[in-house]
């Protein structure tokens, strides 16, 4: 039972991280802050972009310019990935699709909170996660259990 809980918790953590990478991968500076010049037409995409964005072709003309630009930038980044990176991304995306809409929303909110943190706090969290991942699976499991059984105040103090 504990092994199953550990696997489940590990999957949730990995999913959260994957989702974070997903949003980092497909997020960019809001297009609304850029000078608006022309509408991005489907025919102005290069063949590689069209191939990646094929599922959106039928809806392309109805999408707002900002969304079109975000999709194009995502397609450009996708085309820069090597085969292994694409494979990893696809696997993570499969996991994302399996998450309930409520949990996806929670993850999005956590990601937004993370994005709004000061640079030092982000760095500290990344380092903390790195140290955690270097622990043995048994130590990770014990730490998760300990954290799970803490009160909100104890968790806050533990994080600091």
C-alpha positions as CSV (number, residue, x, y, z in Angstrom):
1,X,0.0,0.0,0.0
2,X,2.8,2.4,0.9
3,X,4.6,1.5,-2.3
4,X,1.4,2.4,-4.3
5,X,1.1,5.7,-2.4
6,X,4.8,6.5,-3.2
7,X,4.3,5.7,-6.8
8,X,1.1,7.8,-6.9
9,X,2.9,10.7,-5.2
10,X,5.8,10.4,-7.5
11,X,3.5,10.5,-10.5
12,X,1.8,13.6,-9.2
13,X,5.1,15.3,-8.5
14,X,6.4,14.3,-11.9
15,X,3.1,15.4,-13.5
16,X,3.3,18.8,-11.8
17,X,6.8,19.2,-13.0
18,X,5.9,18.1,-16.5
19,X,3.0,20.5,-16.6
20,X,5.3,23.3,-15.4
21,X,7.6,22.5,-18.3
22,X,4.6,22.3,-20.6
23,X,3.6,25.8,-19.6
24,X,7.1,27.1,-19.8
25,X,7.4,25.6,-23.2
26,X,4.3,27.1,-24.6
27,X,4.1,30.4,-22.7
28,X,5.7,33.6,-23.9
29,X,5.5,37.3,-23.4
30,X,1.9,38.3,-23.9
31,X,1.3,39.2,-27.5
32,X,-0.9,42.1,-26.5
33,X,2.3,44.0,-25.4
34,X,3.7,43.7,-29.0
35,X,2.9,46.2,-31.7
36,X,0.0,44.8,-33.7
37,X,0.9,44.7,-37.3
38,X,-0.9,42.1,-39.4
39,X,-3.1,39.1,-38.8
40,X,-1.1,35.8,-39.1
41,X,-2.6,33.9,-41.9
42,X,-2.4,30.1,-42.3
43,X,-0.7,30.5,-45.7
44,X,2.1,32.6,-44.1
45,X,3.2,29.6,-41.9
46,X,6.2,27.6,-43.2
47,X,5.7,23.9,-44.0
48,X,7.2,22.7,-40.7
49,X,4.8,25.0,-38.7
50,X,1.9,23.9,-40.7
51,X,2.7,20.3,-40.1
52,X,2.8,20.8,-36.3
53,X,-0.3,23.0,-36.3
54,X,-2.4,20.8,-38.7
55,X,-4.9,20.0,-35.9
56,X,-5.8,23.7,-35.6
57,X,-6.0,24.4,-39.3
58,X,-9.9,24.3,-39.5
59,X,-10.1,26.7,-36.5
60,X,-7.2,28.9,-37.5
61,X,-9.1,31.8,-39.1
62,X,-11.4,32.0,-36.0
63,X,-8.5,32.2,-33.5
64,X,-7.5,35.6,-32.1
65,X,-4.2,36.9,-33.4
66,X,-2.6,36.5,-30.0
67,X,-3.5,32.8,-29.9
68,X,-2.2,32.3,-33.4
69,X,1.1,33.8,-32.5
70,X,1.4,31.7,-29.4
71,X,0.7,28.6,-31.4
72,X,3.2,29.6,-34.0
73,X,5.9,30.1,-31.4
74,X,5.1,26.8,-29.8
75,X,5.4,25.1,-33.3
76,X,8.8,26.8,-33.8
77,X,10.0,25.6,-30.4
78,X,8.7,22.1,-31.2
79,X,10.6,22.0,-34.4
80,X,13.8,22.9,-32.6
81,X,13.5,19.8,-30.3
82,X,15.4,16.6,-31.1
83,X,13.6,13.2,-31.3
84,X,14.3,12.3,-27.7
85,X,13.0,15.7,-26.4
86,X,9.9,15.3,-28.5
87,X,9.3,11.7,-27.2
88,X,9.6,12.9,-23.6
89,X,7.3,15.8,-24.2
90,X,4.7,13.5,-25.8
91,X,4.8,11.2,-22.8
92,X,4.4,14.0,-20.4
93,X,1.5,15.4,-22.4
94,X,-0.3,12.0,-22.2
95,X,0.0,12.3,-18.4
96,X,-1.4,15.9,-18.6
97,X,-4.4,14.7,-20.5
98,X,-5.2,12.1,-17.9
99,X,-5.4,14.7,-15.1
100,X,-8.8,15.9,-14.1
101,X,-9.8,19.4,-15.2
102,X,-9.9,20.5,-11.5
103,X,-6.4,19.2,-10.9
104,X,-5.2,20.9,-14.1
105,X,-6.6,24.1,-12.8
106,X,-4.8,23.7,-9.5
107,X,-1.6,23.0,-11.3
108,X,-2.0,26.1,-13.5
109,X,-2.7,28.2,-10.4
110,X,0.4,26.8,-8.7
111,X,2.5,27.5,-11.8
112,X,1.2,31.1,-11.9
113,X,2.1,31.5,-8.2
114,X,5.5,30.2,-9.0
115,X,5.9,32.6,-11.9
116,X,5.1,35.5,-9.6
117,X,7.7,34.6,-7.0
118,X,10.8,36.6,-6.7
119,X,13.8,35.2,-8.6
120,X,15.5,34.2,-5.3
121,X,12.5,32.2,-4.1
122,X,12.3,30.4,-7.5
123,X,15.9,29.5,-7.3
124,X,15.5,28.3,-3.7
125,X,12.6,26.1,-4.7
126,X,14.5,24.6,-7.7
127,X,17.5,23.9,-5.5
128,X,15.2,22.3,-2.9
129,X,13.6,20.1,-5.5
130,X,17.0,19.1,-6.9
131,X,18.2,18.1,-3.4
132,X,15.0,16.1,-2.9
133,X,15.4,14.3,-6.2
134,X,19.0,13.3,-5.2
135,X,17.6,11.5,-2.1
136,X,17.0,7.8,-2.2
137,X,13.4,6.7,-2.9
138,X,13.1,5.5,0.7
139,X,14.2,8.9,2.1
140,X,11.9,10.7,-0.4
141,X,9.0,8.5,0.8
142,X,9.7,9.2,4.5
143,X,10.0,13.0,3.8
144,X,6.7,12.9,1.9
145,X,5.0,11.1,4.8
146,X,6.4,13.5,7.3
147,X,5.3,16.5,5.2
148,X,1.8,15.0,4.7
149,X,1.3,14.6,8.4
150,X,2.3,18.2,9.2
151,X,-0.1,21.0,10.0
152,X,-0.2,24.0,7.6
153,X,2.0,26.0,10.0
154,X,4.5,23.2,10.4
155,X,4.7,22.9,6.6
156,X,5.3,26.6,6.3
157,X,8.1,26.5,8.9
158,X,9.5,23.4,7.2
159,X,9.7,25.1,3.9
160,X,11.7,28.0,5.4
